[in-house]
């Protein structure tokens, strides 16, 4: 019966013949396979109907709420969802990875340890990716490396100003000065490399320094956040331009437009270029005085000192390791990472 044929003459047995033979011999047919139903052991997470951003206080509904819940970011300011941040900082398994391009992926990835053994971590400070974090390799970098990271079409004309071998990043273990071990050297690029506003002409590497700004070809702006030589550091972000830079504890940062010597502050120079390149009004920076107020981070607190006669900024403790500093037309987000907090 299994062969559907007579064992004597070999003639095929039709289904009705097989059924008659089964009834005659009292043999049951093959049983259908058993299917085990899956058991769902998790329950769906409740999604709120609305939320309010703790920094800009904007009501979040619809697509804005979905971004806040799923990505952990506010569509109206640089705020991050504290619930999403805790999930990212304390995962049950690794949630952050690097794309082959070197761009960091994962929720609130810039607040995690993004550096690789051979990578250097920077904030992008111009274009639509301003405020995001990327990694560049130690050694020689140029147009190809940056093109694989700055994938938005906005960057295409600016990347045309980057040479094939534009600059070189080096970890010099013999250095132990003010700026740390990382150095950068221009490799004779056509449109130049600037560090802290000075064009690099040295044939040897120049120390970078945490928070230092690097300008490539006059258009691409980067700011060193950390590498394998640094721990994750607190950050300051100008809300209107999204320009972001890292600072060290007990370092005084001036959040006005000019230095004591009358030069433009480096963060303000980056903010001005970013506002112009994005078609925004750079005159908004004029609402900050040339010498306005200083910020000192003393984890887990911050100290503000206002110059005499200048507008007193509003300071809001967001109770999640970050602070909002707001003047009439300009605002800053100061973020202190949890593992750097004391007391």
N, C-alpha and C positions, 0 to 999 in steps of 0.2 A: 504493500500500500504506500510505503514511503516513496517508491519509485514510480507510482501511478502506472504500473504495468504488470501483466500476468507473469509469474515466475516460470510457468510451464511453457506457454507458447510465445511469450514476449509481446503479445498484443497490448496496445495501450488501454488503460482503464479510464473511462470517462468519469466525471465527478459523481454522476448518479450511480454508476457501478461501484465506485469506492464507498459511497454512503450505504448501499445495500450490503456490501461486504462487511462494513463496520458493524451494522445492526445484527448481521448473522453471527459474527464472531464476538460481539459484545465489547468492541474496542472503541474507546472514546477518541475524538479528534484532538489535535494539538491545542494546548491552552494558549490564549493570547499572552504576550509578555506583560509582566507587571511594571507599571509606571509609578515611580515614587514622586509624589507631589512635593515641590520645594516648600520649605518652611521659612517664612519671613521673620527674622528675629529682631529687626530694627524698626523703629517707628519714625514716620516722617517728622522732620523738624518744623516746629511752628514758625510761620513767617508773620511778622507784625503787619498790621494794616497801614501803619505810617510810623515815621520816626523823625527825630529832630537832630540835626547836626550839632554836636556839642561845641563846635568852634564858631561857625557862622550863624547858627540857630535857624537855618533854613528848614522848613517842613519838607520832608522827603516822602514822596509817594510815587507810584507807578514805576517808570524806568529808573528814576533817581533812587527810589527805595531798593530796587533790585540790585543796582550797582553797590549800594551801601551794604546790603546783606551778603551778596555773593562775592564781591571783589574787595569789600572793606574800605572803599574810598568814597569821598563826597564829590559830586559833580560840580560843586560851586566853590570849593576851597580845598586846600591840601589836607584836610582832616582825614584821620584813619579811624575805622571802627574798632574800639577797644576790644570787643568780643572777638573779632577776626584776628586782631593782633595777638591775643592770648593763644588762639588756636595755632598761629604761625610760630610763636615762640616756644610752645610746649606741645609739639606734635607727637602722636603715638608712633609715627614713622616719618622719615624725611619727606618734606613737602617742597623743598626748594631744589631746583636743578639749574644747570647751565645749558642753554642751547649751544649747538656747535659754533654759532657766531660769537659766543662770549657774553651775550645778553642774559641778565639774570631773570628767571621766571619764577612765579609762585606768589602767593598772597603776601603783600607788604614786604616784598623781598629785600628792599633796601634796608630794612630794619633787622635783617638776619646777617649771619656771617657769610658774605658772598665771596670772599677772596679764595682763590685757588693757590696751590703752592707756587705757581709761576705767574700769577696774575696780579694786576694793579687795578684797584676799584676807583671809579670816577663818577661824579654826578655830571650829566649832560645839562648845560646851562644856556642852550638856545634852541629855538625851533619847537615843534609840537611835542618833542620828547623831554622838554626842560623839566628838571627835577627827578628824572629817572636815573637809575644806576646801571652802569655797564662795566665790564671788565676788559682791559687790554692786556696783552701778553707782555712779559718782560722781553726785551730784545728790540729788534727793528719793527716798526709799524708804519703803515702808509695807507694809501687810498683803498686798497682791497680790504684791509682789516676794518677800517671805519665804515666802509660800504656795507659790510656784513652785519654791522651793529645798527647803524642809522638807516633803517630800511624805509622810513617814510619818504615819499616822493619829494617832499619839501626840501630835503637835504641834497638832492642831486646836483643842482648848480654849485652849491657850496663845496661838495666833495670834489668837484672839478678843480678846485684850487689846491687840493692835497696831492703831494708828489707820491710816486710809487713807493719810495723809501723816504719817508718824511722826517721821522724822529726815532730816537732810541731810548728805551727805559732800562735802567740798570739798578740792581740791588748791590750796593757797594758796602760790604760788611766792615770795611775799614773806617767808614764814616761814623761819627758819633757826635754830631754837632746839633745846632738849633733845629735844622730841618730834617734830621733823621738820615736814613741810609739810602733812600731812593733818589736817583739822579735822572735827568733828562738831557738829551743832546740833539740839536738840530743836525740833520745829515745833508746840509747844503740844499735844502728845499727851495723851490722857486719863490714861493710866497711867504716863507718864514714861519718861525715858531716863537711865541712870546710866553714868558714865565713871569707872573706878577707884574705884567705891564712892560717888561723889558725884553727886547728881541734877543734871542740867543745867538751869539756869534762864537762862543768858545768851542774849541775842538775837543774839550773834555766835558764830562757830564756835570751839570749844575744841580745841586740838591733841590728836590721838589718841596717837601714840607706839607704836613697835614693841612687841608683847606686851601692850599695854593691853587690859583687859577692858571690854566694852561690854554693858550689860544693857538689854534692851528690854521695857518693860511689867512688869518685876519677874520675868519667867520665862525669856525667851530670852537665852541667854548666848553672846557672841561674844568672840574674842580676835584682835587684829590680827596676822597673820603676815607680810604684806608687801604692797606695792602697787607701782605703777610708780615710787614714790619710794624703794623699798628693794630690796636684793638678797635672795635667799633666805637666811634666818638659821637658826642652830641652834635646836633645839626641846627642850623638856622636857615629858614626859608622865607624869602620875600614873597608875600602872597600874590601881589599884582603881577609880577614878572615870572614867578615860580623859580627864580634863581635860588640855588641851594648850596650851602657850604658847611663843612665840618669844622668844629672848634674843639679845643681842649679845655678840661676843667681849669678854673682859676685863671683863664685868659680873658683879658678885657677886650671886648669887641665894640667898636664905635658904629652905631647905626644912624649915622648922619651921612651927608653927601661927600664931605671932604676931610682929609687928614689934617693934622696940626700944621703941616708944611704947605697946605693949600692944594695938594693933589687930590684927585677924586679917589674915594675909597674903592678898593677892588670890587667889592660886591656891587657897589653902585654903578661902576663901569660896566660890569656884566649885565646888570638889570637894564641899563640904558640901551645897550646893544640889542638885548632880547626884546624889549618893548618896541624898538624901531623895526626890528626884523619881522615881528609878528603884526605890524600895522597898528599897534596900540599907542597910546599917548605917552611919550617919555616925560612930558612936563609934570606928570603926577609925582615924580621924584622931587620936584621943586617944593612940594608941601613939607618935605623934611628939611630942616635947617642944615646949613653947612656943618655946624657942630651942634648936634641935637641931644643924643643921650647915649650912654654906654651900657653894655650888657656884660655881666660876669656870671658864668655858670658855676655854681658850687653844688654839685649833685647832692641831694635831689632838688635843690632850690635854685633860683636865679636872683640876681641883684640888678636893679636898674638905678642909674645915677643920671639925672637930667641936668644939662647945662643951664646956668642961671638965665631966667627970662624965656626959656623955651617951653613949648607945649608939653605938658605932662601926659605921657601915654597911658592908656588903660591896659592893665595887666590882668589876665584871667587864667587861673590855674584850672586846667581841664581834668585834673585828678586822674590822669592816665599816663603821667610822665611827660606831659607836654604843656606848654603855656602859649597863650595868644597875647601878643602885644599889638595894640591898635592905636594909631593916631588918626587924624581926620581923613586922610586919603591913602595911607599906607599901613600895611600890617605885616607882622612877622609871626611865624610859628617856630617856637623853640622846642625841640624834642630831645629829651634825656632818656637814653636807653636804660631799661630796667637793671641790667647787670652792672651798670656803672653807678647806680644810686647807692648812697651810703646812709647808715643810721636808720 
